[in-house]
Amino acid sequence: MNDLQKGIYQLVVQEVKRTQPKREQNLLNKKDAVKLIEKYTKQYTLMEFLNATDAASVLGMSVTQFWRIRQKYNVPVYVMDGMKRYKKSDLIRFAENNCVKGYA
């Protein structure tokens, strides 16, 4: 289980504990659990920040090529405590907006 899955699991457990008194003796059913997991997965996946190496792999290029693209275009970057991080959803949006669609 990776860190994201562990975090989501803990959030689901907390939600079950919070809603348990309201449900009396009923446990959280499978449908409700799936809804909670989907909710938290979407929420925390969007907050995933990547370093330059991971950002380059998301775009399918080398780190050197990524730095060239970053200098040439306006790639969204977040600076946290002096470290540059890239949001995965921003990178995907950047690629969709700046690539030429074609067929090979």
URUR-V341993 format. One record per residue. N is the residue number from 0. SS is DSSP state (H for helix, E for strand, C for the rest). PSI is psi in whole degrees, -180 to 180 (999 if undefined). Layout:
BEGIN
N;SS;PSI + N;SS;PSI
END
This chain:
BEGIN
0;C;125 + 1;C;177 + 2;H;-40 + 3;H;-44 + 4;H;-40 + 5;H;-43 + 6;H;-43 + 7;H;-42 + 8;H;-44 + 9;H;-39 + 10;H;-40 + 11;H;-42 + 12;H;-43 + 13;H;-40 + 14;H;-39 + 15;H;-45 + 16;H;-40 + 17;H;-40 + 18;H;-7 + 19;H;-46 + 20;H;-33 + 21;H;-28 + 22;H;-3 + 23;C;-111 + 24;C;-7 + 25;C;138 + 26;C;166 + 27;C;123 + 28;C;170 + 29;H;-40 + 30;H;-45 + 31;H;-39 + 32;H;-43 + 33;H;-42 + 34;H;-44 + 35;H;-44 + 36;H;-43 + 37;H;-42 + 38;H;-51 + 39;H;-31 + 40;H;-46 + 41;H;-43 + 42;H;-46 + 43;H;-20 + 44;H;-37 + 45;C;-22 + 46;C;13 + 47;C;121 + 48;E;140 + 49;E;152 + 50;C;179 + 51;H;-38 + 52;H;-46 + 53;H;-38 + 54;H;-41 + 55;H;-40 + 56;H;-33 + 57;H;-39 + 58;H;-6 + 59;C;40 + 60;C;170 + 61;C;164 + 62;H;-39 + 63;H;-46 + 64;H;-38 + 65;H;-43 + 66;H;-38 + 67;H;-45 + 68;H;-41 + 69;H;-36 + 70;H;-35 + 71;H;-39 + 72;C;170 + 73;C;81 + 74;C;127 + 75;C;131 + 76;C;146 + 77;E;131 + 78;E;120 + 79;E;112 + 80;C;41 + 81;C;-4 + 82;E;136 + 83;E;131 + 84;E;151 + 85;E;132 + 86;E;131 + 87;H;-43 + 88;H;-35 + 89;H;-39 + 90;H;-43 + 91;H;-43 + 92;H;-41 + 93;H;-46 + 94;H;-42 + 95;H;-37 + 96;H;-24 + 97;H;5 + 98;C;154 + 99;C;125 + 100;C;139 + 101;C;179 + 102;C;136 + 103;C;999
END
